[in-house]
Amino acid sequence: MIRIEPVANAVVYCEGAFGSTYGKTAHGLIRRSHRYRISSVIDSSLAGEEAGAVLGLDRPARRIPIVPDLHAALKIDHWPRHLTHFVIGLAPDGGRLTPELRGAVDDAIRHGLNIDSGLHDLLSEDPDLSELSWQRGVKIRDVRDTPARSQLHFFTGKIREVRSYRVAVLGTDSAVGKRTTAWALLDGLNARRLRAELVGTGQTAWLQGARYGIVLDALVNDFVAGELEHAVWSAWDEVRPDVIVIEGQGSLMNPAYPGGYEILAAARPHGVVLQHAPGRRDYDGFPGYPIQPLDHQIRAIELVSGRPVIGIAINPENLDPSAATTACSEIEQQTGLAAVDVLREGADRLVGVIAARTKNLKRVA
């Protein structure tokens, strides 16, 4: 279980990437954060814009300014309390610490800010940054630091005790919107008075404040299945939700980020919502590696899991609204499944599919 601390006041660092898939951690924090109050986003390439507007959000609460640097962020009125945290909102390939980013972290520490990082390069292991943080009395928190093996769980089979309907949100690619759709499903299910919990599986869900979850790619491989099982079981044991929504990672056939197999095997979902970007031809960040057709991906998921894909969530990137609507219609004709542009239409149609299956599960149980 992820324990949520008191909400902190934070600036999100996303230099040069807020308008790209490499800014997906920052995007997630702008859309939702139970862990931080986000005061601003640092990205000099979009300075002067509003973060919510860049993401197509019209909610006033997400009219967060994009500023050119930390000094501009420090000048913003931070409610009754001062800025406390510098959160790295970048999600670069390999999660590496660049010299530019290291300099930004150094600057933030010197200004008395705690550092939260989801990079694979662990900032707390940098001797100079670690020493500086000790001198300034601030903390460096590496979300992707591997837990001690003594704290990890091995798969036991206790997933069979979980009576919740379990739905996994998998994708046909990485950085395609799985986590955003998972949260939208959670909101929609709760709005229908179905008790629902999210099990996060990545650093961004942790940063957003998901109550249950793991950081999958920070784990030793032998314990991935057990940690997934334990997170799902813990949500069941403590809350007894009607539905557990499990965030996916990567995609089954992504050449760099193959993911989803562990979730299908260990969490044993009853159904899968598949996130797909019909306007995307190649795997994200890998030109020349074409994404396998949607029907091929559906067959692969159903073959591996023995459970059905129950709906398609559309990422409309590279498509205008008319083209996105057409894509949804074509996918529905092709697959016989509801295909929904969640950002534009909301998730209610997919929520309805899950709600119906939840009732069927209860009848069988």
C-alpha positions in Angstrom: 0.0 0.0 0.0 1.2 3.5 -0.8 0.9 5.9 2.1 0.0 9.4 1.2 1.8 12.2 3.1 0.4 15.7 3.7 0.0 17.5 0.4 3.1 19.4 -0.6 3.5 22.5 -2.7 5.5 21.6 -5.8 7.0 22.9 -9.0 7.3 20.3 -11.8 10.4 20.3 -14.0 9.7 19.4 -17.6 12.2 21.4 -19.6 11.8 21.1 -23.3 9.4 18.2 -23.1 6.0 19.3 -21.8 4.6 19.2 -25.4 5.8 15.7 -26.0 5.4 12.1 -24.8 8.6 12.6 -22.8 6.6 14.9 -20.5 4.0 12.3 -19.6 4.8 12.3 -15.9 4.3 16.1 -15.8 1.0 15.6 -17.8 -0.2 13.1 -15.3 0.5 15.5 -12.4 -1.3 18.4 -14.1 -4.4 16.1 -14.7 -4.4 14.8 -11.1 -2.3 14.9 -8.0 -3.3 13.8 -4.4 0.3 14.2 -3.3 1.1 17.8 -4.4 -0.4 21.1 -5.1 1.2 22.0 -8.4 2.1 25.7 -8.6 3.9 25.8 -11.9 5.7 23.8 -14.6 9.2 24.6 -15.8 9.6 24.4 -19.6 11.2 27.4 -21.3 9.9 26.3 -24.7 6.3 26.8 -23.6 6.8 29.6 -21.0 3.8 31.9 -20.8 1.3 29.1 -21.6 -1.1 27.4 -19.2 -0.3 23.8 -18.6 -4.0 22.7 -18.6 -4.6 24.5 -21.9 -1.6 22.8 -23.5 -3.2 19.5 -22.5 -6.6 20.5 -23.7 -8.1 20.8 -20.2 -10.7 23.5 -19.5 -11.0 23.1 -15.8 -9.9 26.3 -13.9 -8.1 24.2 -11.3 -5.6 23.2 -14.0 -4.8 26.7 -15.2 -1.2 26.2 -14.0 1.4 28.5 -15.5 4.4 27.3 -17.4 7.5 29.2 -16.5 11.0 29.4 -18.0 13.0 28.5 -14.9 13.1 27.9 -11.2 13.6 31.5 -10.3 10.3 32.4 -12.0 8.6 29.5 -10.2 9.8 30.8 -6.9 8.2 34.2 -7.5 4.7 32.7 -7.8 2.4 33.1 -4.8 2.3 29.6 -3.2 -0.9 29.8 -1.1 -0.3 30.1 2.6 2.8 28.0 2.5 6.1 28.3 0.6 7.1 26.0 -2.2 8.5 22.8 -0.7 9.1 20.2 -3.6 10.8 20.1 -6.9 9.3 17.2 -8.9 11.0 15.8 -12.0 8.2 15.5 -14.6 10.4 14.2 -17.4 10.1 10.6 -18.6 13.1 10.2 -21.0 14.0 6.9 -22.6 16.0 4.9 -20.0 15.2 7.4 -17.3 18.7 8.9 -17.4 20.0 12.0 -15.6 21.4 14.5 -18.1 23.9 17.2 -17.1 21.3 19.9 -17.7 18.8 18.1 -15.4 21.5 17.6 -12.8 22.2 21.3 -12.8 18.5 22.0 -12.3 18.3 19.6 -9.3 21.4 21.2 -7.8 19.8 24.7 -8.1 16.6 23.4 -6.5 18.4 21.9 -3.6 20.3 25.2 -3.0 16.9 26.9 -2.9 15.8 24.6 -0.1 13.5 22.3 -2.1 13.0 18.6 -1.5 13.5 16.5 -4.7 11.2 13.8 -5.9 12.5 11.9 -8.9 11.2 9.0 -11.0 14.4 8.5 -13.0 16.3 5.3 -13.1 19.5 7.2 -12.3 19.1 7.5 -8.5 19.8 11.1 -7.4 20.4 10.0 -3.8 23.4 8.0 -5.0 25.0 11.1 -6.5 27.6 12.0 -3.8 27.6 15.7 -4.5 23.8 16.0 -4.6 23.4 13.8 -1.5 25.9 15.9 0.4 24.3 19.2 -0.7 20.8 18.0 0.3 22.2 17.0 3.8 23.7 20.5 4.1 20.5 22.2 3.1 18.3 20.0 5.2 16.1 18.7 2.4 15.3 15.2 1.2 15.9 13.4 -2.1 13.3 10.7 -2.8 14.0 8.3 -5.6 10.7 6.7 -6.6 12.4 4.0 -8.7 14.8 3.0 -6.0 14.5 -0.8 -5.7 13.0 -1.9 -2.3 15.0 -4.1 0.0 14.4 -7.8 -0.9 13.2 -8.4 2.6 10.2 -6.1 1.9 9.2 -7.8 -1.4 6.6 -10.5 -1.9 6.7 -13.6 -3.9 3.6 -14.9 -5.8 1.5 -17.1 -3.5 -1.8 -17.6 -5.3 -3.7 -15.4 -2.9 -5.1 -13.5 -5.9 -7.8 -16.2 -5.9 -9.2 -14.7 -2.7 -9.9 -11.3 -4.4 -13.6 -11.1 -5.2 -13.5 -7.7 -6.9 -14.0 -7.5 -10.7 -10.5 -6.8 -12.0 -10.0 -4.8 -15.2 -6.5 -4.1 -16.6 -5.9 -1.0 -18.8 -3.3 -2.2 -21.3 -2.0 -0.5 -24.4 -0.9 -1.1 -28.0 2.2 1.1 -27.2 3.9 2.9 -24.4 3.1 6.6 -23.5 -0.3 6.1 -25.1 -2.7 7.1 -22.2 -3.2 4.0 -20.1 -2.9 5.7 -16.8 -5.2 8.6 -17.7 -7.9 6.2 -18.9 -7.4 4.1 -15.7 -8.1 7.2 -13.5 -11.1 8.1 -15.7 -12.6 4.7 -15.3 -12.1 4.9 -11.5 -13.9 8.3 -11.4 -16.7 7.0 -13.5 -17.2 3.8 -11.5 -17.2 5.8 -8.2 -19.7 8.2 -9.7 -22.0 5.1 -10.3 -21.6 4.3 -6.6 -19.5 1.3 -7.4 -16.5 1.2 -5.0 -13.4 1.2 -7.1 -9.7 1.3 -6.4 -6.8 1.9 -8.7 -3.6 -0.2 -8.5 -0.8 1.9 -10.0 2.2 0.2 -11.6 4.5 3.1 -12.4 6.3 6.1 -10.9 3.8 8.6 -12.1 0.8 6.9 -10.4 2.9 6.9 -7.2 3.6 10.7 -7.7 -0.1 11.3 -8.3 -0.8 9.6 -5.0 -2.4 6.2 -5.9 -3.2 4.5 -2.6 -2.2 1.0 -3.9 0.5 0.0 -6.3 4.1 -0.7 -7.2 6.7 0.8 -9.4 7.0 -2.2 -11.7 10.3 -1.4 -13.4 12.1 -0.8 -10.1 11.6 -4.3 -9.0 13.8 -7.4 -9.1 12.2 -9.6 -11.8 11.6 -12.6 -9.4 9.3 -10.5 -7.3 7.2 -8.6 -10.0 4.4 -11.1 -10.0 4.3 -11.3 -6.2 4.3 -7.6 -5.8 1.5 -7.2 -8.3 -0.5 -9.9 -6.6 0.1 -8.3 -3.2 -0.9 -4.8 -4.3 -4.2 -6.1 -5.8 -4.9 -8.3 -2.8 -4.1 -5.4 -0.4 -6.7 -3.2 -2.1 -9.2 -6.1 -1.8 -8.3 -6.9 1.8 -8.5 -3.3 3.1 -11.3 -1.8 1.0 -13.4 -4.6 -0.5 -14.0 -2.7 -3.7 -16.5 -3.8 -6.3 -13.9 -3.1 -9.0 -10.1 -2.9 -9.1 -8.6 -1.0 -12.0 -5.0 -2.0 -12.8 -2.7 0.4 -14.7 -0.7 -1.2 -17.5 2.9 -0.6 -18.6 4.4 -0.6 -22.0 2.7 -3.0 -24.4 2.9 -6.7 -25.2 4.9 -6.2 -28.4 6.8 -2.9 -27.8 10.4 -3.6 -28.7 11.8 -1.5 -25.8 9.1 -1.7 -23.2 7.4 -5.1 -23.5 4.8 -5.1 -20.7 1.5 -6.4 -19.6 2.4 -10.1 -19.4 3.0 -9.8 -15.7 -0.3 -8.1 -15.1 -2.2 -10.7 -17.1 -0.5 -13.6 -15.3 -0.3 -12.3 -11.7 -3.3 -9.9 -11.3 -5.5 -12.2 -13.4 -7.9 -9.5 -14.7 -11.4 -10.5 -15.7 -11.3 -8.1 -18.6 -9.0 -5.7 -20.4 -9.6 -2.2 -21.7 -7.1 -1.6 -24.5 -5.7 1.9 -25.1 -4.8 2.6 -28.7 -3.6 5.5 -30.8 -5.0 5.0 -34.4 -3.0 8.0 -35.7 0.3 6.5 -34.5 2.1 4.2 -37.0 5.4 3.3 -35.2 6.2 2.5 -31.6 6.8 5.6 -29.6 10.4 6.8 -30.0 11.3 4.0 -32.5 10.6 5.0 -36.1 10.7 2.0 -38.4 9.2 -0.3 -35.8 5.5 -0.4 -36.9 2.8 -1.1 -34.3 1.1 -4.4 -35.0 -2.6 -4.0 -36.1 -5.2 -3.6 -33.5 -6.9 -7.0 -34.1 -3.5 -8.7 -33.8 -2.9 -7.0 -30.4 -6.4 -8.0 -29.2 -5.8 -11.7 -30.2 -2.4 -11.7 -28.4 -3.9 -10.4 -25.2 -6.8 -12.8 -25.3 -4.5 -15.7 -26.1 -2.1 -14.9 -23.2 -4.8 -14.2 -20.6 -7.7 -16.3 -21.7 -9.8 -13.3 -20.8 -11.6 -10.8 -23.2 -10.7 -7.4 -24.3 -13.9 -5.6 -23.3 -13.4 -2.1 -24.8 -11.1 0.2 -26.6 -10.0 3.6 -25.4 -8.7 5.9 -28.1 -5.8 8.3 -27.9 -6.6 10.9 -30.6 -3.1 12.2 -31.2 -2.4 13.2 -34.8 -6.1 13.2 -35.5 -8.6 16.1 -35.7 -11.9 15.6 -33.9 -13.7 14.4 -37.0 -10.9 11.9 -37.8 -11.0 10.6 -34.2 -14.8 10.1 -34.4 -14.3 8.2 -37.7 -11.6 6.1 -36.2 -13.8 5.1 -33.2 -16.6 4.1 -35.6 -14.3 2.0 -37.7 -12.8 0.3 -34.7 -16.3 -0.5 -33.4 -17.2 -2.0 -36.7 -14.0 -4.0 -36.9 -14.0 -5.3 -33.3 -17.6 -5.2 -32.1 -16.4 -3.4 -29.0 -17.1 0.1 -27.7 -14.3 2.5 -28.9 -14.2 5.7 -26.9 -12.1 8.9 -27.1 -12.0 9.2 -23.3 -10.5 12.7 -23.2 -13.2 14.1 -25.5 -16.2 11.9 -24.7 -15.5 10.8 -21.1 -15.3 7.2 -20.0 -19.0 6.5 -19.3 -19.6 4.0 -22.1 -16.6 1.9 -21.0 -17.7 2.3 -17.4 -21.1 0.9 -18.4 -19.5 -2.2 -19.9 -17.5 -2.7 -16.7 -20.5 -2.2 -14.5 -22.5 -4.8 -16.4 -19.7 -7.3 -16.1 -19.4 -6.6 -12.4 -23.0 -7.5 -11.9 -22.5 -10.7 -13.9 -19.5 -11.6 -11.7 -21.6 -11.1 -8.5 -24.3 -13.4 -9.9 -21.7 -16.1 -10.6 -20.0 -15.6 -7.2 
